[in-house]
Amino acid sequence: MSKHTRKQKQDTRLAHAGREPARQHGFVNTPIYRGSTVLFPTMASLEANAQDFTYGRLGTPTVKALETAIAELEGGHRTLLTPSGLSAIAAALLAFVSAGDEILVADSVYRPNRRFCDHVLKRLGVTTIYYDPLIGAGIESLITEKTRVVFAESPGSQTFEVQDIPAIAAAAHAARAVVILDNTWATPLYFKPFAHGVDVSIQAATKYIVGHADAMLGAITATEAASRAVEKTHDELGLCPGPEDVYLGLRGLRSLGVRLERHQTSGLEMARWLAGRPEVARVLHPALPSDPGYALWKRDFTGSSGLFSIVLRPCTQAAVAAMLDGLTLFGMGYSWGGFESLILPFDPAAYRTATTWQAEGPALRLHIGLEDVEDLKADLEAGFARLGLRA
Ligand SMILES: *Cc1c(COP(=O)(O)O)cnc(C)c1O
């Protein structure tokens, strides 16, 4: 990191972080290094492990470039890459828990995160207690001497509850528990986890960092104090993403700022338009002043991305299928954060345990891509006609 780093604005760092052209014969980008074996020149250097790179699984210059850039943008001490967002979550949790420990996990976390806790961690003797994402400082009442980790995701997957991270972190730290945050929605650009008390921040880089729906990648960033445990577990689990996926992460990162600006503007415009539609009962988007999470979002975040949800007025699943099946621009499928718009039905009532999902009708999650918003509105408008609620 250059000594001028702190004076430079985020967009400048996006273009320069992690790059060392002089070490790459002047080429602007760090190329894809492939490799398992790294040779040592002497027996002494082998035994001292005294060089930057020692084995392919432990990192390459391509990996180091992206790790350095993400650590700098998140504001953490060190980043480690993993082959997916879910493996980043799993490794971060495994770094801190032992049999007999308890962890507190927001009821609104990414669903596969729950499965990891309910199956793998349970088998290892770790108890997961789910909490209302809106609990704030009240988390204190759930913390016991066995609590090792408080896991947050803000805003929450699918339902977009904004969490009071500084209040949760203060209560967790008073009990020496580690705060892990899934920061995928805001990206390192719109929420600074370490300035809000987080110890470990997760990115599903698959989403906005890669940004083009063409690779799977995860990142774990930690404070200096939390880094040691994360590094050790990451090493012991043997987590290393493929070199091309890491390169695609680097390539995506350089344009993250401009892409997010468009996702933000188009997302807000679509959210406002949807709020005015007669078919829509509610829009769940924390950057809308009418949203219950708006005040906290405004206090802690510097922007919003293109992912939000809507709750429809009461209608049948068949009507929703008629709406979704005929869409031509909005694709139906998992993941998000690429250049293209997506839509997905969901029902949190099926798996949440600490809170009760109460909704007027079926719910849909939308990712607003980089297309023209008028075209996107026309696609949804035709979909609403098929939904047939106005009759
Ligand atoms: C997609 C997602 C993940 C998991 O990322 P993968 O790369 O698909 O494993 C984790 N957290 C959130 C919030 C996500 O949306």
Ligand as a Chemical Component Dictionary entry (heavy atoms), coordinates in Angstrom:
data_LIG
# 
_chem_comp.id                   LIG 
_chem_comp.type                 NON-POLYMER 
_chem_comp.pdbx_formal_charge   0 
_chem_comp.three_letter_code    LIG 
# 
loop_
_chem_comp_atom.comp_id 
_chem_comp_atom.atom_id 
_chem_comp_atom.alt_atom_id 
_chem_comp_atom.type_symbol 
_chem_comp_atom.charge 
_chem_comp_atom.model_Cartn_x 
_chem_comp_atom.model_Cartn_y 
_chem_comp_atom.model_Cartn_z 
_chem_comp_atom.pdbx_ordinal 
LIG C1 C1 C 0 -24.484 -15.426 -3.037 1  
LIG C2 C2 C 0 -24.224 -15.061 -1.637 2  
LIG C3 C3 C 0 -23.303 -15.756 -0.867 3  
LIG C4 C4 C 0 -22.575 -16.978 -1.382 4  
LIG O1 O1 O 0 -21.747 -16.723 -2.462 5  
LIG P1 P1 P 0 -21.366 -17.900 -3.481 6  
LIG O2 O2 O 0 -20.203 -17.342 -4.197 7  
LIG O3 O3 O 0 -22.572 -18.157 -4.309 8  
LIG O4 O4 O 0 -21.001 -19.098 -2.642 9  
LIG C5 C5 C 0 -23.072 -15.326 0.412  10 
LIG N1 N1 N 0 -23.725 -14.277 0.929  11 
LIG C6 C6 C 0 -24.622 -13.581 0.225  12 
LIG C7 C7 C 0 -25.301 -12.420 0.851  13 
LIG C8 C8 C 0 -24.914 -13.949 -1.075 14 
LIG O5 O5 O 0 -25.845 -13.276 -1.766 15 
# 
loop_
_chem_comp_bond.comp_id 
_chem_comp_bond.atom_id_1 
_chem_comp_bond.atom_id_2 
_chem_comp_bond.value_order 
_chem_comp_bond.pdbx_ordinal 
LIG C1 C2 SING 1  
LIG C2 C3 SING 2  
LIG C2 C8 DOUB 3  
LIG C3 C4 SING 4  
LIG C3 C5 DOUB 5  
LIG C4 O1 SING 6  
LIG O1 P1 SING 7  
LIG P1 O2 DOUB 8  
LIG P1 O3 SING 9  
LIG P1 O4 SING 10 
LIG C5 N1 SING 11 
LIG N1 C6 DOUB 12 
LIG C6 C7 SING 13 
LIG C6 C8 SING 14 
LIG C8 O5 SING 15 
# 
